[in-house]
Amino acid sequence: MNKNYDVLVIGGGINGCSTAYQLAKRKKQVAVLEKTKVGAEASSAAAGMLGAQSEIKENSPFFDFAKSSRDMFPDLIPELEEKSGISVSFVQNGMLKIADTMAEKEHLEEMYRFQKKEGEQVEWLSSEQVEQIDPSIQGEHFGALYIRGDGQVKAPELTKAYARAAAVEGADFYEYTPVLQLIQKNGSAIGVETPGGSFYADQVILAGGAWSRMIPSLGEQFPELVPVKGECVSLRVSAPVLEKTVHASDFYIVPKPGGSVIIGATEREGEMGKEVSASAVQHLLSKGFSLVPKLQDASWETAWAGVRPQTLDGRPYLGQTHINGLWLAAGHYRNGILLSALTGKWMADLIEGKAADSEWLAAFSPQRNLSEKEEPIVGIND
């Protein structure tokens, strides 16, 4: 068994697998160490929206990064599907950001004015126009922001596609291989300890989502990650009910190819359990039915929970930590699927010393604001 690599990626979620794929494409010897199975946590729980414009009302490095990542998908998806043999059900069906309160209407109109001024592809629709586009939307609302360029994927399949494509390019995957300890020498990370022995590499990337901080010996300077549990339900319809993805102020409805409709998601900060509460199911169904009454005729499919990794300022950590040779790719919160395309490329560029965007380097550095405690900001989507 080879235990010496150029790069170790700790975590087999979507961003760990995307990073492994991009590095393996560049002929790096890569190993992915996953504590359970590839894609077992947040990556398999996400609804798969690619909503780069659905929460942004001002220019920022995050907005630029999100849009750039979304714009990679039309070329990246065929590449991944061909290499992996896995269909990820990528559709660019657009998003309706519904104003379900007057306060939300004012918020969305402000967002519309900003994005229109910046030349983004966005429209404001009256309530009548919303129902013309999607007649199933019948609940009380006050119009919507229509974002034509947003799309969606099936998140579990996309994660598997990244992983299998990475393996095709030569990456090694070790499932059920939890990392017990970081190995350091002269202040630099040189490998990790696992129950199966030691793995060594020139560079180590932590991409374990909400679990990235749980390896002993990382030190007090390691940036904080806050777990946020989210619950979703899935219904099955015999005939299409919605064409567009619908995102209201505190819930979303995502129609999937094949007949499933996902309604999500709750937010329970600080929780990491996988249990789905009866109150969460009731809340999500009530929200979904109030906006799209036809969903009451759907059949029950399933419910689940996942744990999102949130940073204190809402931006992911993408860069080198305070330990030389130890990198962090985590904290994507509700945007892990959307940001996965560019996260993998960006981390590979960082490892190779090719990352040139100074604003992104500063905005996503894990060493930013280590002494400051900032309030979380709202994420985009799941």
C-alpha positions, -999 to +999 in steps of 0.1 A: +000+000+000+014+034-010+014+058+019+036+085+005+019+112-016+022+147-030-011+157-013-034+142+013-070+154+012-088+147+045-125+144+038-144+127+009-172+153+006-179+172-026-151+198-021-125+172-010-134+151-041-134+182-064-100+192-051-086+157-055-099+156-091-082+189-100-049+179-084-049+144-100-056+160-134-023+179-128-005+146-122-002+151-085-001+119-064-032+123-043-049+103-015-083+110-001-089+098+035-126+096+045-138+087+080-169+068+066-180+067+029-174+092+002-202+118+002-218+105+034-224+138+051-235+173+039-227+165+003-254+138+001-279+159+021-279+190-001-307+199-025-281+207-052-290+243-061-265+264-081-278+298-069-250+323-073-273+354-073-300+345-049-288+364-018-264+390-030-271+427-031-235+441-031-202+435-048-178+412-030-151+386-036-177+360-025-201+371-052-174+369-078-163+335-066-198+321-066-206+334-101-173+321-115-180+287-099-215+285-114-202+295-148-178+265-148-206+239-146-217+238-183-182+227-193-173+208-162-204+185-160-199+168-194-162+163-186-171+146-152-199+126-167-177+112-195-148+103-171-169+089-144-198+074-163-222+090-137-251+113-147-255+142-123-289+155-137-276+190-144-304+213-155-304+251-159-340+256-150-337+290-134-347+302-100-377+321-087-367+340-055-402+345-041-412+375-020-435+359+005-437+390+027-437+427+020-404+430+039-389+403+016-403+422-014-384+453-004-352+432+001-355+415-032-362+448-051-330+462-036-312+431-047-328+434-082-317+471-086-281+462-076-278+432-098-294+449-128-270+478-124-241+454-124-254+438-157-265+405-142-291+384-158-321+390-136-357+401-139-384+414-115-418+396-119-452+406-105-472+380-087-493+376-119-462+370-140-449+345-115-480+324-118-479+327-156-444+311-156-452+285-130-491+282-125-486+258-096-474+287-074-507+298-059-500+309-024-499+345-012-468+363-025-457+397-038-437+389-069-403+374-074-368+378-086-362+356-116-327+344-121-325+325-155-289+315-152-292+295-120-295+257-122-292+225-101-277+191-099-282+159-079-256+165-052-249+129-042-243+120-079-221+150-085-200+140-054-196+105-067-187+118-102-159+140-088-146+110-068-147+085-097-132+110-121-104+117-096-098+079-093-096+077-131-070+104-130-050+083-105-062+095-070-064+068-043-094+067-020-093+053+015-128+050+030-134+042+067-100+058+074-105+085+101-076+108+108-065+106+144-036+130+145-017+155+124+020+146+120+043+176+122+080+181+118+098+214+124+065+232+126+052+218+092+025+193+085+041+162+068+013+136+072-014+121+094-020+091+117-049+068+110-060+034+125-044+018+095-010+035+100+007+067+089+002+086+056+028+111+045+027+140+020+042+173+011+009+190+016-022+182+037-057+196+029-084+195+055-117+193+036-139+176+063-167+200+065-180+205+100-156+179+112-124+196+099-116+211+132-118+179+152-083+166+147-061+169+178-030+192+177-044+218+153-039+245+180-060+274+192-053+295+161-072+271+139-102+289+126-136+282+140-163+262+122-199+262+135-221+231+126-256+240+114-280+210+111-305+212+083-335+189+077-352+182+043-381+162+030-387+147-004-421+141-021-428+123-053-452+136-080-468+116-108-466+145-132-444+176-131-457+203-107-429+229-109-405+238-136-384+263-118-365+261-085-384+282-059-367+299-031-387+319-005-374+338+025-370+307+048-375+276+026-370+263-009-387+238-033-365+220-058-381+198-085-358+171-095-356+151-128-374+118-122-403+131-102-389+139-067-395+173-051-373+185-023-385+209+004-359+223+027-343+232+049-343+239+086-313+256+104-303+243+138-270+260+147-247+240+169-264+207+163-247+177+146-272+149+150-289+132+120-323+127+135-352+144+117-378+159+141-415+156+135-418+194+139-393+200+111-413+177+088-446+195+097-429+229+092-415+222+058-446+205+045-467+234+057-444+259+040-444+240+007-481+234+006-489+271+014-470+282-017-476+252-040-510+236-030-507+209-057-479+193-036-506+181-012-514+154-038-478+142-039-468+109-022-443+108+007-407+098-002-383+104+026-367+129+050-331+134+061-307+157+079-272+170+071-247+192+089-234+223+072-201+239+082-205+276+088-177+302+093-180+333+115-182+357+086-200+335+060-170+331+037-154+297+032-118+290+044-098+283+013-060+285+019-031+277+041-035+276+078-011+289+105+007+255+101+030+253+072+019+227+046-016+224+062-044+238+040-081+242+047-110+239+023-141+240+045-168+263+057-189+265+026-221+265+047-251+263+023-231+267-008-209+237-010-224+223-042-223+256-060-187+264-049-173+229-055-164+236-092-141+265-084-130+253-049-112+223-065-094+245-091-086+272-066-071+248-041-050+231-068-038+266-079-029+274-044-009+242-039+010+249-072+016+285-063-006+297-093-034+315-074-032+351-085-064+368-074-054+389-044-089+397-033-098+360-032-066+352-014-074+377+014-112+371+015-109+333+019-077+330+039-081+307+069-058+331+088-081+361+083-094+378+114-082+351+138-086+375+168-120+388+157-154+373+163-178+382+135-214+376+132-224+350+107-241+361+074-268+344+056-257+318+030-271+313-005-286+278-007-281+241-001 
